Amino acid sequence: MLTEAIPLTEVVGLLGSYSDFVKAVVDVSRRVMVVGGELHADDEAILLDQGSRQENLWGINLYPSEDDADWIEFDSMINIRPRQGNRSRGVDDRETRHLIREVVDSLVARP
């Protein structure tokens, strides 16, 4: 679980089975993130075990080689939550996307 910033090179080191992106789950309330699970559900489980609440967790994909505007993709099965008004794999709420970007930007130091 990331609670302090890491360099982008560490994210690149987690590419693993996906050649160009890394899965991550962000807790927008606690402002922490888990990166590198095979599935978003794996990262989600770690955060839930550490006290996060489901409604604050959002799955994303990080593309380290992309520029700032395109390196975060809001796409995960864990994001489908009709009770919260999110009916897609994306993150429909603009403010939530903004919060996710803030957390990611604070935890991954990009050159």
Phi and psi restraints in degrees (range 20) as a CNS / XPLOR table:
assign (resid 1 and name C) (resid 2 and name N)
       (resid 2 and name CA) (resid 2 and name C) 1.0 -87.8 20.0 2
assign (resid 2 and name N) (resid 2 and name CA)
       (resid 2 and name C) (resid 3 and name N) 1.0 123.8 20.0 2
assign (resid 2 and name C) (resid 3 and name N)
       (resid 3 and name CA) (resid 3 and name C) 1.0 -120.0 20.0 2
assign (resid 3 and name N) (resid 3 and name CA)
       (resid 3 and name C) (resid 4 and name N) 1.0 -12.6 20.0 2
assign (resid 3 and name C) (resid 4 and name N)
       (resid 4 and name CA) (resid 4 and name C) 1.0 -132.6 20.0 2
assign (resid 4 and name N) (resid 4 and name CA)
       (resid 4 and name C) (resid 5 and name N) 1.0 157.5 20.0 2
assign (resid 4 and name C) (resid 5 and name N)
       (resid 5 and name CA) (resid 5 and name C) 1.0 -64.3 20.0 2
assign (resid 5 and name N) (resid 5 and name CA)
       (resid 5 and name C) (resid 6 and name N) 1.0 141.7 20.0 2
assign (resid 5 and name C) (resid 6 and name N)
       (resid 6 and name CA) (resid 6 and name C) 1.0 -121.9 20.0 2
assign (resid 6 and name N) (resid 6 and name CA)
       (resid 6 and name C) (resid 7 and name N) 1.0 155.7 20.0 2
assign (resid 6 and name C) (resid 7 and name N)
       (resid 7 and name CA) (resid 7 and name C) 1.0 -73.6 20.0 2
assign (resid 7 and name N) (resid 7 and name CA)
       (resid 7 and name C) (resid 8 and name N) 1.0 154.4 20.0 2
assign (resid 7 and name C) (resid 8 and name N)
       (resid 8 and name CA) (resid 8 and name C) 1.0 -56.6 20.0 2
assign (resid 8 and name N) (resid 8 and name CA)
       (resid 8 and name C) (resid 9 and name N) 1.0 -31.1 20.0 2
assign (resid 8 and name C) (resid 9 and name N)
       (resid 9 and name CA) (resid 9 and name C) 1.0 -59.7 20.0 2
assign (resid 9 and name N) (resid 9 and name CA)
       (resid 9 and name C) (resid 10 and name N) 1.0 -31.6 20.0 2
assign (resid 9 and name C) (resid 10 and name N)
       (resid 10 and name CA) (resid 10 and name C) 1.0 -69.4 20.0 2
assign (resid 10 and name N) (resid 10 and name CA)
       (resid 10 and name C) (resid 11 and name N) 1.0 -35.7 20.0 2
assign (resid 10 and name C) (resid 11 and name N)
       (resid 11 and name CA) (resid 11 and name C) 1.0 -65.1 20.0 2
assign (resid 11 and name N) (resid 11 and name CA)
       (resid 11 and name C) (resid 12 and name N) 1.0 -43.0 20.0 2
assign (resid 11 and name C) (resid 12 and name N)
       (resid 12 and name CA) (resid 12 and name C) 1.0 -58.4 20.0 2
assign (resid 12 and name N) (resid 12 and name CA)
       (resid 12 and name C) (resid 13 and name N) 1.0 -38.3 20.0 2
assign (resid 12 and name C) (resid 13 and name N)
       (resid 13 and name CA) (resid 13 and name C) 1.0 -65.4 20.0 2
assign (resid 13 and name N) (resid 13 and name CA)
       (resid 13 and name C) (resid 14 and name N) 1.0 -13.6 20.0 2
assign (resid 13 and name C) (resid 14 and name N)
       (resid 14 and name CA) (resid 14 and name C) 1.0 -97.2 20.0 2
assign (resid 14 and name N) (resid 14 and name CA)
       (resid 14 and name C) (resid 15 and name N) 1.0 4.8 20.0 2
assign (resid 14 and name C) (resid 15 and name N)
       (resid 15 and name CA) (resid 15 and name C) 1.0 -54.2 20.0 2
assign (resid 15 and name N) (resid 15 and name CA)
       (resid 15 and name C) (resid 16 and name N) 1.0 -41.2 20.0 2
assign (resid 15 and name C) (resid 16 and name N)
       (resid 16 and name CA) (resid 16 and name C) 1.0 52.8 20.0 2
assign (resid 16 and name N) (resid 16 and name CA)
       (resid 16 and name C) (resid 17 and name N) 1.0 -130.2 20.0 2
assign (resid 16 and name C) (resid 17 and name N)
       (resid 17 and name CA) (resid 17 and name C) 1.0 -72.7 20.0 2
assign (resid 17 and name N) (resid 17 and name CA)
       (resid 17 and name C) (resid 18 and name N) 1.0 -19.5 20.0 2
assign (resid 17 and name C) (resid 18 and name N)
       (resid 18 and name CA) (resid 18 and name C) 1.0 -97.8 20.0 2
assign (resid 18 and name N) (resid 18 and name CA)
       (resid 18 and name C) (resid 19 and name N) 1.0 120.5 20.0 2
assign (resid 18 and name C) (resid 19 and name N)
       (resid 19 and name CA) (resid 19 and name C) 1.0 -73.8 20.0 2
assign (resid 19 and name N) (resid 19 and name CA)
       (resid 19 and name C) (resid 20 and name N) 1.0 -23.8 20.0 2
assign (resid 19 and name C) (resid 20 and name N)
       (resid 20 and name CA) (resid 20 and name C) 1.0 -126.0 20.0 2
assign (resid 20 and name N) (resid 20 and name CA)
       (resid 20 and name C) (resid 21 and name N) 1.0 -0.7 20.0 2
assign (resid 20 and name C) (resid 21 and name N)
       (resid 21 and name CA) (resid 21 and name C) 1.0 -146.5 20.0 2
assign (resid 21 and name N) (resid 21 and name CA)
       (resid 21 and name C) (resid 22 and name N) 1.0 162.5 20.0 2
assign (resid 21 and name C) (resid 22 and name N)
       (resid 22 and name CA) (resid 22 and name C) 1.0 -125.5 20.0 2
assign (resid 22 and name N) (resid 22 and name CA)
       (resid 22 and name C) (resid 23 and name N) 1.0 136.6 20.0 2
assign (resid 22 and name C) (resid 23 and name N)
       (resid 23 and name CA) (resid 23 and name C) 1.0 -80.7 20.0 2
assign (resid 23 and name N) (resid 23 and name CA)
       (resid 23 and name C) (resid 24 and name N) 1.0 146.2 20.0 2
assign (resid 23 and name C) (resid 24 and name N)
       (resid 24 and name CA) (resid 24 and name C) 1.0 -150.0 20.0 2
assign (resid 24 and name N) (resid 24 and name CA)
       (resid 24 and name C) (resid 25 and name N) 1.0 156.3 20.0 2
assign (resid 24 and name C) (resid 25 and name N)
       (resid 25 and name CA) (resid 25 and name C) 1.0 -129.7 20.0 2
assign (resid 25 and name N) (resid 25 and name CA)
       (resid 25 and name C) (resid 26 and name N) 1.0 131.4 20.0 2
assign (resid 25 and name C) (resid 26 and name N)
       (resid 26 and name CA) (resid 26 and name C) 1.0 -110.4 20.0 2
assign (resid 26 and name N) (resid 26 and name CA)
       (resid 26 and name C) (resid 27 and name N) 1.0 134.7 20.0 2
assign (resid 26 and name C) (resid 27 and name N)
       (resid 27 and name CA) (resid 27 and name C) 1.0 -100.0 20.0 2
assign (resid 27 and name N) (resid 27 and name CA)
       (resid 27 and name C) (resid 28 and name N) 1.0 106.8 20.0 2
assign (resid 27 and name C) (resid 28 and name N)
       (resid 28 and name CA) (resid 28 and name C) 1.0 -73.2 20.0 2
assign (resid 28 and name N) (resid 28 and name CA)
       (resid 28 and name C) (resid 29 and name N) 1.0 -18.6 20.0 2
assign (resid 28 and name C) (resid 29 and name N)
       (resid 29 and name CA) (resid 29 and name C) 1.0 -83.1 20.0 2
assign (resid 29 and name N) (resid 29 and name CA)
       (resid 29 and name C) (resid 30 and name N) 1.0 -48.9 20.0 2
assign (resid 29 and name C) (resid 30 and name N)
       (resid 30 and name CA) (resid 30 and name C) 1.0 -83.9 20.0 2
assign (resid 30 and name N) (resid 30 and name CA)
       (resid 30 and name C) (resid 31 and name N) 1.0 -12.7 20.0 2
assign (resid 30 and name C) (resid 31 and name N)
       (resid 31 and name CA) (resid 31 and name C) 1.0 59.7 20.0 2
assign (resid 31 and name N) (resid 31 and name CA)
       (resid 31 and name C) (resid 32 and name N) 1.0 46.6 20.0 2
assign (resid 31 and name C) (resid 32 and name N)
       (resid 32 and name CA) (resid 32 and name C) 1.0 -127.5 20.0 2
assign (resid 32 and name N) (resid 32 and name CA)
       (resid 32 and name C) (resid 33 and name N) 1.0 169.1 20.0 2
assign (resid 32 and name C) (resid 33 and name N)
       (resid 33 and name CA) (resid 33 and name C) 1.0 -152.3 20.0 2
assign (resid 33 and name N) (resid 33 and name CA)
       (resid 33 and name C) (resid 34 and name N) 1.0 146.8 20.0 2
assign (resid 33 and name C) (resid 34 and name N)
       (resid 34 and name CA) (resid 34 and name C) 1.0 -115.9 20.0 2
assign (resid 34 and name N) (resid 34 and name CA)
       (resid 34 and name C) (resid 35 and name N) 1.0 135.3 20.0 2
assign (resid 34 and name C) (resid 35 and name N)
       (resid 35 and name CA) (resid 35 and name C) 1.0 -127.6 20.0 2
assign (resid 35 and name N) (resid 35 and name CA)
       (resid 35 and name C) (resid 36 and name N) 1.0 140.3 20.0 2
assign (resid 35 and name C) (resid 36 and name N)
       (resid 36 and name CA) (resid 36 and name C) 1.0 103.9 20.0 2
assign (resid 36 and name N) (resid 36 and name CA)
       (resid 36 and name C) (resid 37 and name N) 1.0 4.7 20.0 2
assign (resid 36 and name C) (resid 37 and name N)
       (resid 37 and name CA) (resid 37 and name C) 1.0 -69.2 20.0 2
assign (resid 37 and name N) (resid 37 and name CA)
       (resid 37 and name C) (resid 38 and name N) 1.0 155.6 20.0 2
assign (resid 37 and name C) (resid 38 and name N)
       (resid 38 and name CA) (resid 38 and name C) 1.0 -63.9 20.0 2
assign (resid 38 and name N) (resid 38 and name CA)
       (resid 38 and name C) (resid 39 and name N) 1.0 -38.3 20.0 2
assign (resid 38 and name C) (resid 39 and name N)
       (resid 39 and name CA) (resid 39 and name C) 1.0 -125.8 20.0 2
assign (resid 39 and name N) (resid 39 and name CA)
       (resid 39 and name C) (resid 40 and name N) 1.0 153.1 20.0 2
assign (resid 39 and name C) (resid 40 and name N)
       (resid 40 and name CA) (resid 40 and name C) 1.0 -58.2 20.0 2
assign (resid 40 and name N) (resid 40 and name CA)
       (resid 40 and name C) (resid 41 and name N) 1.0 -34.3 20.0 2
assign (resid 40 and name C) (resid 41 and name N)
       (resid 41 and name CA) (resid 41 and name C) 1.0 -61.3 20.0 2
assign (resid 41 and name N) (resid 41 and name CA)
       (resid 41 and name C) (resid 42 and name N) 1.0 -30.6 20.0 2
assign (resid 41 and name C) (resid 42 and name N)
       (resid 42 and name CA) (resid 42 and name C) 1.0 -65.5 20.0 2
assign (resid 42 and name N) (resid 42 and name CA)
       (resid 42 and name C) (resid 43 and name N) 1.0 -47.2 20.0 2
assign (resid 42 and name C) (resid 43 and name N)
       (resid 43 and name CA) (resid 43 and name C) 1.0 -65.9 20.0 2
assign (resid 43 and name N) (resid 43 and name CA)
       (resid 43 and name C) (resid 44 and name N) 1.0 -39.5 20.0 2
assign (resid 43 and name C) (resid 44 and name N)
       (resid 44 and name CA) (resid 44 and name C) 1.0 -59.5 20.0 2
assign (resid 44 and name N) (resid 44 and name CA)
       (resid 44 and name C) (resid 45 and name N) 1.0 -43.0 20.0 2
assign (resid 44 and name C) (resid 45 and name N)
       (resid 45 and name CA) (resid 45 and name C) 1.0 -61.9 20.0 2
assign (resid 45 and name N) (resid 45 and name CA)
       (resid 45 and name C) (resid 46 and name N) 1.0 -38.8 20.0 2
assign (resid 45 and name C) (resid 46 and name N)
       (resid 46 and name CA) (resid 46 and name C) 1.0 -61.9 20.0 2
assign (resid 46 and name N) (resid 46 and name CA)
       (resid 46 and name C) (resid 47 and name N) 1.0 -46.3 20.0 2
assign (resid 46 and name C) (resid 47 and name N)
       (resid 47 and name CA) (resid 47 and name C) 1.0 -66.1 20.0 2
assign (resid 47 and name N) (resid 47 and name CA)
       (resid 47 and name C) (resid 48 and name N) 1.0 -39.8 20.0 2
assign (resid 47 and name C) (resid 48 and name N)
       (resid 48 and name CA) (resid 48 and name C) 1.0 -62.8 20.0 2
assign (resid 48 and name N) (resid 48 and name CA)
       (resid 48 and name C) (resid 49 and name N) 1.0 -40.3 20.0 2
assign (resid 48 and name C) (resid 49 and name N)
       (resid 49 and name CA) (resid 49 and name C) 1.0 -64.5 20.0 2
assign (resid 49 and name N) (resid 49 and name CA)
       (resid 49 and name C) (resid 50 and name N) 1.0 -25.6 20.0 2
assign (resid 49 and name C) (resid 50 and name N)
       (resid 50 and name CA) (resid 50 and name C) 1.0 -93.4 20.0 2
assign (resid 50 and name N) (resid 50 and name CA)
       (resid 50 and name C) (resid 51 and name N) 1.0 9.9 20.0 2
assign (resid 50 and name C) (resid 51 and name N)
       (resid 51 and name CA) (resid 51 and name C) 1.0 101.4 20.0 2
assign (resid 51 and name N) (resid 51 and name CA)
       (resid 51 and name C) (resid 52 and name N) 1.0 2.9 20.0 2
assign (resid 51 and name C) (resid 52 and name N)
       (resid 52 and name CA) (resid 52 and name C) 1.0 -71.1 20.0 2
assign (resid 52 and name N) (resid 52 and name CA)
       (resid 52 and name C) (resid 53 and name N) 1.0 157.9 20.0 2
assign (resid 52 and name C) (resid 53 and name N)
       (resid 53 and name CA) (resid 53 and name C) 1.0 -105.5 20.0 2
assign (resid 53 and name N) (resid 53 and name CA)
       (resid 53 and name C) (resid 54 and name N) 1.0 136.8 20.0 2
assign (resid 53 and name C) (resid 54 and name N)
       (resid 54 and name CA) (resid 54 and name C) 1.0 -49.1 20.0 2
assign (resid 54 and name N) (resid 54 and name CA)
       (resid 54 and name C) (resid 55 and name N) 1.0 -42.4 20.0 2
assign (resid 54 and name C) (resid 55 and name N)
       (resid 55 and name CA) (resid 55 and name C) 1.0 -66.6 20.0 2
assign (resid 55 and name N) (resid 55 and name CA)
       (resid 55 and name C) (resid 56 and name N) 1.0 -11.8 20.0 2
assign (resid 55 and name C) (resid 56 and name N)
       (resid 56 and name CA) (resid 56 and name C) 1.0 -100.9 20.0 2
assign (resid 56 and name N) (resid 56 and name CA)
       (resid 56 and name C) (resid 57 and name N) 1.0 -0.4 20.0 2
assign (resid 56 and name C) (resid 57 and name N)
       (resid 57 and name CA) (resid 57 and name C) 1.0 -101.1 20.0 2
assign (resid 57 and name N) (resid 57 and name CA)
       (resid 57 and name C) (resid 58 and name N) 1.0 133.1 20.0 2
assign (resid 57 and name C) (resid 58 and name N)
       (resid 58 and name CA) (resid 58 and name C) 1.0 -135.3 20.0 2
assign (resid 58 and name N) (resid 58 and name CA)
       (resid 58 and name C) (resid 59 and name N) 1.0 132.4 20.0 2
assign (resid 58 and name C) (resid 59 and name N)
       (resid 59 and name CA) (resid 59 and name C) 1.0 -89.3 20.0 2
assign (resid 59 and name N) (resid 59 and name CA)
       (resid 59 and name C) (resid 60 and name N) 1.0 137.4 20.0 2
assign (resid 59 and name C) (resid 60 and name N)
       (resid 60 and name CA) (resid 60 and name C) 1.0 -139.6 20.0 2
assign (resid 60 and name N) (resid 60 and name CA)
       (resid 60 and name C) (resid 61 and name N) 1.0 168.2 20.0 2
assign (resid 60 and name C) (resid 61 and name N)
       (resid 61 and name CA) (resid 61 and name C) 1.0 -121.1 20.0 2
assign (resid 61 and name N) (resid 61 and name CA)
       (resid 61 and name C) (resid 62 and name N) 1.0 137.4 20.0 2
assign (resid 61 and name C) (resid 62 and name N)
       (resid 62 and name CA) (resid 62 and name C) 1.0 -109.7 20.0 2
assign (resid 62 and name N) (resid 62 and name CA)
       (resid 62 and name C) (resid 63 and name N) 1.0 126.9 20.0 2
assign (resid 62 and name C) (resid 63 and name N)
       (resid 63 and name CA) (resid 63 and name C) 1.0 -109.9 20.0 2
assign (resid 63 and name N) (resid 63 and name CA)
       (resid 63 and name C) (resid 64 and name N) 1.0 92.2 20.0 2
assign (resid 63 and name C) (resid 64 and name N)
       (resid 64 and name CA) (resid 64 and name C) 1.0 -58.7 20.0 2
assign (resid 64 and name N) (resid 64 and name CA)
       (resid 64 and name C) (resid 65 and name N) 1.0 -27.8 20.0 2
assign (resid 64 and name C) (resid 65 and name N)
       (resid 65 and name CA) (resid 65 and name C) 1.0 -85.3 20.0 2
assign (resid 65 and name N) (resid 65 and name CA)
       (resid 65 and name C) (resid 66 and name N) 1.0 -6.4 20.0 2
assign (resid 65 and name C) (resid 66 and name N)
       (resid 66 and name CA) (resid 66 and name C) 1.0 -85.2 20.0 2
assign (resid 66 and name N) (resid 66 and name CA)
       (resid 66 and name C) (resid 67 and name N) 1.0 161.9 20.0 2
assign (resid 66 and name C) (resid 67 and name N)
       (resid 67 and name CA) (resid 67 and name C) 1.0 -75.5 20.0 2
assign (resid 67 and name N) (resid 67 and name CA)
       (resid 67 and name C) (resid 68 and name N) 1.0 174.1 20.0 2
assign (resid 67 and name C) (resid 68 and name N)
       (resid 68 and name CA) (resid 68 and name C) 1.0 -54.5 20.0 2
assign (resid 68 and name N) (resid 68 and name CA)
       (resid 68 and name C) (resid 69 and name N) 1.0 -37.7 20.0 2
assign (resid 68 and name C) (resid 69 and name N)
       (resid 69 and name CA) (resid 69 and name C) 1.0 -71.2 20.0 2
assign (resid 69 and name N) (resid 69 and name CA)
       (resid 69 and name C) (resid 70 and name N) 1.0 -27.2 20.0 2
assign (resid 69 and name C) (resid 70 and name N)
       (resid 70 and name CA) (resid 70 and name C) 1.0 -115.1 20.0 2
assign (resid 70 and name N) (resid 70 and name CA)
       (resid 70 and name C) (resid 71 and name N) 1.0 2.1 20.0 2
assign (resid 70 and name C) (resid 71 and name N)
       (resid 71 and name CA) (resid 71 and name C) 1.0 -81.0 20.0 2
assign (resid 71 and name N) (resid 71 and name CA)
       (resid 71 and name C) (resid 72 and name N) 1.0 -14.7 20.0 2
assign (resid 71 and name C) (resid 72 and name N)
       (resid 72 and name CA) (resid 72 and name C) 1.0 -108.0 20.0 2
assign (resid 72 and name N) (resid 72 and name CA)
       (resid 72 and name C) (resid 73 and name N) 1.0 122.7 20.0 2
assign (resid 72 and name C) (resid 73 and name N)
       (resid 73 and name CA) (resid 73 and name C) 1.0 -111.0 20.0 2
assign (resid 73 and name N) (resid 73 and name CA)
       (resid 73 and name C) (resid 74 and name N) 1.0 124.9 20.0 2
assign (resid 73 and name C) (resid 74 and name N)
       (resid 74 and name CA) (resid 74 and name C) 1.0 -91.3 20.0 2
assign (resid 74 and name N) (resid 74 and name CA)
       (resid 74 and name C) (resid 75 and name N) 1.0 85.5 20.0 2
assign (resid 74 and name C) (resid 75 and name N)
       (resid 75 and name CA) (resid 75 and name C) 1.0 -153.4 20.0 2
assign (resid 75 and name N) (resid 75 and name CA)
       (resid 75 and name C) (resid 76 and name N) 1.0 114.5 20.0 2
assign (resid 75 and name C) (resid 76 and name N)
       (resid 76 and name CA) (resid 76 and name C) 1.0 -165.9 20.0 2
assign (resid 76 and name N) (resid 76 and name CA)
       (resid 76 and name C) (resid 77 and name N) 1.0 145.8 20.0 2
assign (resid 76 and name C) (resid 77 and name N)
       (resid 77 and name CA) (resid 77 and name C) 1.0 -62.6 20.0 2
assign (resid 77 and name N) (resid 77 and name CA)
       (resid 77 and name C) (resid 78 and name N) 1.0 -29.7 20.0 2
assign (resid 77 and name C) (resid 78 and name N)
       (resid 78 and name CA) (resid 78 and name C) 1.0 -69.7 20.0 2
assign (resid 78 and name N) (resid 78 and name CA)
       (resid 78 and name C) (resid 79 and name N) 1.0 -12.3 20.0 2
assign (resid 78 and name C) (resid 79 and name N)
       (resid 79 and name CA) (resid 79 and name C) 1.0 -80.9 20.0 2
assign (resid 79 and name N) (resid 79 and name CA)
       (resid 79 and name C) (resid 80 and name N) 1.0 -12.5 20.0 2
assign (resid 79 and name C) (resid 80 and name N)
       (resid 80 and name CA) (resid 80 and name C) 1.0 -74.4 20.0 2
assign (resid 80 and name N) (resid 80 and name CA)
       (resid 80 and name C) (resid 81 and name N) 1.0 108.3 20.0 2
assign (resid 80 and name C) (resid 81 and name N)
       (resid 81 and name CA) (resid 81 and name C) 1.0 -146.7 20.0 2
assign (resid 81 and name N) (resid 81 and name CA)
       (resid 81 and name C) (resid 82 and name N) 1.0 87.1 20.0 2
assign (resid 81 and name C) (resid 82 and name N)
       (resid 82 and name CA) (resid 82 and name C) 1.0 -55.7 20.0 2
assign (resid 82 and name N) (resid 82 and name CA)
       (resid 82 and name C) (resid 83 and name N) 1.0 -34.6 20.0 2
assign (resid 82 and name C) (resid 83 and name N)
       (resid 83 and name CA) (resid 83 and name C) 1.0 -63.2 20.0 2
assign (resid 83 and name N) (resid 83 and name CA)
       (resid 83 and name C) (resid 84 and name N) 1.0 -26.0 20.0 2
assign (resid 83 and name C) (resid 84 and name N)
       (resid 84 and name CA) (resid 84 and name C) 1.0 -97.1 20.0 2
assign (resid 84 and name N) (resid 84 and name CA)
       (resid 84 and name C) (resid 85 and name N) 1.0 5.8 20.0 2
assign (resid 84 and name C) (resid 85 and name N)
       (resid 85 and name CA) (resid 85 and name C) 1.0 81.1 20.0 2
assign (resid 85 and name N) (resid 85 and name CA)
       (resid 85 and name C) (resid 86 and name N) 1.0 10.4 20.0 2
assign (resid 85 and name C) (resid 86 and name N)
       (resid 86 and name CA) (resid 86 and name C) 1.0 -107.0 20.0 2
assign (resid 86 and name N) (resid 86 and name CA)
       (resid 86 and name C) (resid 87 and name N) 1.0 102.9 20.0 2
assign (resid 86 and name C) (resid 87 and name N)
       (resid 87 and name CA) (resid 87 and name C) 1.0 -101.9 20.0 2
assign (resid 87 and name N) (resid 87 and name CA)
       (resid 87 and name C) (resid 88 and name N) 1.0 9.5 20.0 2
assign (resid 87 and name C) (resid 88 and name N)
       (resid 88 and name CA) (resid 88 and name C) 1.0 -127.1 20.0 2
assign (resid 88 and name N) (resid 88 and name CA)
       (resid 88 and name C) (resid 89 and name N) 1.0 173.8 20.0 2
assign (resid 88 and name C) (resid 89 and name N)
       (resid 89 and name CA) (resid 89 and name C) 1.0 -75.6 20.0 2
assign (resid 89 and name N) (resid 89 and name CA)
       (resid 89 and name C) (resid 90 and name N) 1.0 -14.8 20.0 2
assign (resid 89 and name C) (resid 90 and name N)
       (resid 90 and name CA) (resid 90 and name C) 1.0 -81.9 20.0 2
assign (resid 90 and name N) (resid 90 and name CA)
       (resid 90 and name C) (resid 91 and name N) 1.0 -168.3 20.0 2
assign (resid 90 and name C) (resid 91 and name N)
       (resid 91 and name CA) (resid 91 and name C) 1.0 -117.2 20.0 2
assign (resid 91 and name N) (resid 91 and name CA)
       (resid 91 and name C) (resid 92 and name N) 1.0 103.6 20.0 2
assign (resid 91 and name C) (resid 92 and name N)
       (resid 92 and name CA) (resid 92 and name C) 1.0 -72.3 20.0 2
assign (resid 92 and name N) (resid 92 and name CA)
       (resid 92 and name C) (resid 93 and name N) 1.0 -29.7 20.0 2
assign (resid 92 and name C) (resid 93 and name N)
       (resid 93 and name CA) (resid 93 and name C) 1.0 -84.1 20.0 2
assign (resid 93 and name N) (resid 93 and name CA)
       (resid 93 and name C) (resid 94 and name N) 1.0 123.3 20.0 2
assign (resid 93 and name C) (resid 94 and name N)
       (resid 94 and name CA) (resid 94 and name C) 1.0 -60.8 20.0 2
assign (resid 94 and name N) (resid 94 and name CA)
       (resid 94 and name C) (resid 95 and name N) 1.0 -41.1 20.0 2
assign (resid 94 and name C) (resid 95 and name N)
       (resid 95 and name CA) (resid 95 and name C) 1.0 -64.4 20.0 2
assign (resid 95 and name N) (resid 95 and name CA)
       (resid 95 and name C) (resid 96 and name N) 1.0 -38.9 20.0 2
assign (resid 95 and name C) (resid 96 and name N)
       (resid 96 and name CA) (resid 96 and name C) 1.0 -65.3 20.0 2
assign (resid 96 and name N) (resid 96 and name CA)
       (resid 96 and name C) (resid 97 and name N) 1.0 -42.0 20.0 2
assign (resid 96 and name C) (resid 97 and name N)
       (resid 97 and name CA) (resid 97 and name C) 1.0 -59.9 20.0 2
assign (resid 97 and name N) (resid 97 and name CA)
       (resid 97 and name C) (resid 98 and name N) 1.0 -40.6 20.0 2
assign (resid 97 and name C) (resid 98 and name N)
       (resid 98 and name CA) (resid 98 and name C) 1.0 -61.7 20.0 2
assign (resid 98 and name N) (resid 98 and name CA)
       (resid 98 and name C) (resid 99 and name N) 1.0 -44.8 20.0 2
assign (resid 98 and name C) (resid 99 and name N)
       (resid 99 and name CA) (resid 99 and name C) 1.0 -61.5 20.0 2
assign (resid 99 and name N) (resid 99 and name CA)
       (resid 99 and name C) (resid 100 and name N) 1.0 -42.6 20.0 2
assign (resid 99 and name C) (resid 100 and name N)
       (resid 100 and name CA) (resid 100 and name C) 1.0 -60.0 20.0 2
assign (resid 100 and name N) (resid 100 and name CA)
       (resid 100 and name C) (resid 101 and name N) 1.0 -47.5 20.0 2
assign (resid 100 and name C) (resid 101 and name N)
       (resid 101 and name CA) (resid 101 and name C) 1.0 -59.2 20.0 2
assign (resid 101 and name N) (resid 101 and name CA)
       (resid 101 and name C) (resid 102 and name N) 1.0 -41.5 20.0 2
assign (resid 101 and name C) (resid 102 and name N)
       (resid 102 and name CA) (resid 102 and name C) 1.0 -59.9 20.0 2
assign (resid 102 and name N) (resid 102 and name CA)
       (resid 102 and name C) (resid 103 and name N) 1.0 -45.2 20.0 2
assign (resid 102 and name C) (resid 103 and name N)
       (resid 103 and name CA) (resid 103 and name C) 1.0 -64.6 20.0 2
assign (resid 103 and name N) (resid 103 and name CA)
       (resid 103 and name C) (resid 104 and name N) 1.0 -48.2 20.0 2
assign (resid 103 and name C) (resid 104 and name N)
       (resid 104 and name CA) (resid 104 and name C) 1.0 -59.9 20.0 2
assign (resid 104 and name N) (resid 104 and name CA)
       (resid 104 and name C) (resid 105 and name N) 1.0 -46.7 20.0 2
assign (resid 104 and name C) (resid 105 and name N)
       (resid 105 and name CA) (resid 105 and name C) 1.0 -61.5 20.0 2
assign (resid 105 and name N) (resid 105 and name CA)
       (resid 105 and name C) (resid 106 and name N) 1.0 -30.5 20.0 2
assign (resid 105 and name C) (resid 106 and name N)
       (resid 106 and name CA) (resid 106 and name C) 1.0 -80.0 20.0 2
assign (resid 106 and name N) (resid 106 and name CA)
       (resid 106 and name C) (resid 107 and name N) 1.0 -19.4 20.0 2
assign (resid 106 and name C) (resid 107 and name N)
       (resid 107 and name CA) (resid 107 and name C) 1.0 -107.7 20.0 2
assign (resid 107 and name N) (resid 107 and name CA)
       (resid 107 and name C) (resid 108 and name N) 1.0 -12.7 20.0 2
assign (resid 107 and name C) (resid 108 and name N)
       (resid 108 and name CA) (resid 108 and name C) 1.0 -125.9 20.0 2
assign (resid 108 and name N) (resid 108 and name CA)
       (resid 108 and name C) (resid 109 and name N) 1.0 116.3 20.0 2
assign (resid 108 and name C) (resid 109 and name N)
       (resid 109 and name CA) (resid 109 and name C) 1.0 -85.5 20.0 2
assign (resid 109 and name N) (resid 109 and name CA)
       (resid 109 and name C) (resid 110 and name N) 1.0 106.8 20.0 2
assign (resid 109 and name C) (resid 110 and name N)
       (resid 110 and name CA) (resid 110 and name C) 1.0 -95.1 20.0 2
assign (resid 110 and name N) (resid 110 and name CA)
       (resid 110 and name C) (resid 111 and name N) 1.0 143.9 20.0 2
